[in-house]
Amino acid sequence: MKISTRAQRIEPFYVMEVAKAASTMAREVAHTERPMIFLNIGEPDFTAPPLVQEAAARAIRNGTTQYTQATGLEPLRERISDWYTQRFGVAVPARRIVVTAGASAALQLACLALIEAGDEILMPDPSYPCNRHFVSAAEGTAVLIPTSANERFQLSADKVQAAWNDKTRGVLLASPSNPTGTSIHPDELRRIHEVVSARGGITLIDEIYLGLSFDDTFGHTALALNDDIISINSFSKYFNMTGWRLGWLVVPEALVPVIERLAQNLFICASTVSQHAALACFDALSIAEYERRRAEFKARRDFFIPALNAMGLNVPVMPDGAFYAWADCSQICSKLGIRDSWDFAFEVMKQAHVAVTPGRDFGNADTHHFVRFSTASSMQHLQDAVARLRAMLA
Ligand SMILES: Cc1ncc(COP(=O)(O)O)c(C=O)c1O
């Protein structure tokens, strides 16, 4: 069977190979004193809070499960709009919000609406692998630009300007980033936006970790800058609803009918049950619970990052949000005679029974030196993982 060039251009998700190996080994060591600790998974260990669960059950019981409008339930769009006002002080009218099946569908819609075959989209290296594949699926080309720790592993206006050519259509940023947990400084973001706008380009920003910030300098939405910015968001991370498949995007008003038309045809709508449930995310009790969990994520970061640094797994930039640690294992690898971060990840899995993600998926530049730890695991697990790693690396 002839497979389309489009499909062939999508690279394998190597993380899944590691995850598969980790689950096989987890079964083997499940009944030992050291069962596998999974620090390779980028999803909250919390689930939706009680009010959200009850709202989902109510929707099912009452049979309010028919298709919704392609743009989403009106009251949900309103609540998301209110969240922007109350939490971030930014007016984002509900009519500019389109509810989707997670950030993944939002990114697909944005890419399909805006990218022509052959267009180039600038992205930082390292970055979340699926984002460049959404660009490829729209027959564009993701151009990865190597970033450094002193740029917080984010693009800079100077680099965007230097990389821009006739084929460049815009930038796709993510702040805070997966795998680094670091955000773009607001001043740099403003400068990037100016460079892009001056060239008639588009600024797409994946803000899926918005709300999960630990530092006031960075916890803002790019939507404050300008109405032409396209922001992608989700109920997966701050709202702890990964498998519920719900997210949204905010687009300039003129783009809403285009996104609506694509969404009608490609998805009909996001899950109705999840949409009804998500209405309860914004109740005071749910928000209080989310904030308690955010404090827990911060406490985990404050324990885990210094512990990694102390054992030579250097995290060059303190994450200001999300739940990741992007750690340089190159010195440890040289010391132990391990080839690169891919082999290191397997050694850690075999020797310490701790599953981590090697850098390979996230880009090309320096990723063979890095592994990604997820701190979306209990403090007890993180403490045990640190003790095991310390013993392995001593
Ligand atoms: C940066 C980033 N964008 C998008 C996604 C996709 O999230 P979802 O489709 O669950 O909303 C993820 C998931 O890990 C992510 O880390």
The ligand as an SDF file (V2000), in Angstrom:
LIG
                    3D

 16 16  0  0  0  0  0  0  0  0999 V2000
    3.2560   21.8490   24.7160 C   0  0  0  0  0  0  0  0  0  0  0  0
    2.0940   20.9290   24.4900 C   0  0  0  0  0  0  0  0  0  0  0  0
    1.1770   21.2480   23.5600 N   0  0  0  0  0  0  0  0  0  0  0  0
    0.1240   20.4550   23.3110 C   0  0  0  0  0  0  0  0  0  0  0  0
   -0.0690   19.2730   24.0030 C   0  0  0  0  0  0  0  0  0  0  0  0
   -1.2980   18.4350   23.6870 C   0  0  0  0  0  0  0  0  0  0  0  0
   -2.1900   18.4660   24.7390 O   0  0  0  0  0  0  0  0  0  0  0  0
   -3.7510   18.1030   24.6890 P   0  0  0  0  0  0  0  0  0  0  0  0
   -4.0880   17.7110   23.3110 O   0  0  0  0  0  0  0  0  0  0  0  0
   -3.9400   17.0060   25.6940 O   0  0  0  0  0  0  0  0  0  0  0  0
   -4.4870   19.3360   25.1250 O   0  0  0  0  0  0  0  0  0  0  0  0
    0.8600   18.8930   24.9870 C   0  0  0  0  0  0  0  0  0  0  0  0
    0.7020   17.6370   25.7350 C   0  0  0  0  0  0  0  0  0  0  0  0
    1.5590   17.1990   26.4830 O   0  0  0  0  0  0  0  0  0  0  0  0
    1.9690   19.7520   25.2460 C   0  0  0  0  0  0  0  0  0  0  0  0
    2.8930   19.4740   26.1820 O   0  0  0  0  0  0  0  0  0  0  0  0
  1  2  1  0
  2  3  1  0
  2 15  2  0
  3  4  2  0
  4  5  1  0
  5  6  1  0
  5 12  2  0
  6  7  1  0
  7  8  1  0
  8  9  2  0
  8 10  1  0
  8 11  1  0
 12 13  1  0
 12 15  1  0
 13 14  2  0
 15 16  1  0
M  END
$$$$
